[in-house]
Each structure stands twice: as structure tokens, then as C-alpha cells.
Amino acid sequence: MEQAISGGATFYRAAVTSVDTSDGRVTSVDLDDGATVATRAFVNAAGPHLGSVGEMVGVELPVTSEVHAKTALRDYSGHFS
């Protein structure tokens, strides 16, 4: 991230509420903190919510999220070491 910031990138800790486009390109993004960010480049890094952000610009992203349970057991017998 430091390299991106030194190259001029800005990171926001806010949720995207809407994306404005013109001629098929993102022009600005509205955030839940009330800010509007004008931009020529937009990275959808919304994690499990990236599908809903994609829908804001009319793009269907075939992504699903699943919850998995994981268990770790100590191998006292040494069979699987």
C-alpha cells in the first residue's frame, strides 16, 4: 500500500453508496460518509460485497461467498506429522 500511496493512490475506509458514470466510465463515487470522490480510475475492492458494487455500474460479477467452519486437531499419535 505504501508504494501505491507514494504513486498517488488514495485509500478510503467507507462504503460505496453509488457510482456515477459517463460514456461507460466511472466519473465519481459517493461514499456513506457523505463524501463524493471524482475519479478517472476506480478499483472495486469490496470483498464479499463486490457484486453489489458491480451492479451499481451495470456489471454482473459471478462471485459468491460461503461461510466455512474449520477445525484444527493436534496429532498426538504422530501419524500425520
Secondary structure, 3 states (H helix, E strand, C coil): CHHHHHCCCCCCCCCEEEEEEECCEEEEEEECCCCEEECCCCCCCCHHHHHHHHHCCCCCCCCCCCCCCCCCCCCCCCCCC
